[in-house]
Amino acid sequence: MGLRGEAAIVGFVELPPERFNKAAPAPFVIEQWAELAAAALRMALVERRPQPGLVHHSDRGVQYASQAYTELLKQHQAQISMSRKGNPYDNAACESFMKTLKYEEVYRTEYRDFREARSRIGEFLERVYNRKRLHSSLGYVPPAEFEQNGGAAE
């Protein structure tokens, strides 16, 4: 019997280099959206240590507009940018990433439980998406290689 129910995946796609930073899969409970998003943001901020002036773009979800979330962004001197109402193209990079994650990992795997889902998705992100998968917008190199090359394709 595989994992049943829903899970939320919150993460951040950094442009460039299209590197997916962190995912925080957890049981889906609508009241926890804001905290789940804030937890993923905290993880990404600790790992990536962005400079002041980071542009944080998101869709218009309530979790990204919550006071706790926006205060965290302000503490790190991030510029807050949200998609225009009714314009799905503003968030195309993240939507493209989610499609890739679903088709290349999630839909192909039957997870036993949320712990396994978190582990396997994290492994996919770090070992495949960030280190092996070629990205056309980066000159057909993986994001990790793009970063190692100082933000240039070789």
Secondary structure, 3 states (H helix, E strand, C coil): CCCCCCEECCCCEECCCCEECCCCCEECCHHHHHHHHHHHHHHHHHHHCCCCCCEEEECCCHHHHCHHHHHHHHHCCCEEEECCCCCHHHHHHHHHHHHHHHHHCHHHCCCCCHHHHHHHHHHHHHHHHCCCCCEHHHCCECHHHHHHCCCCCC
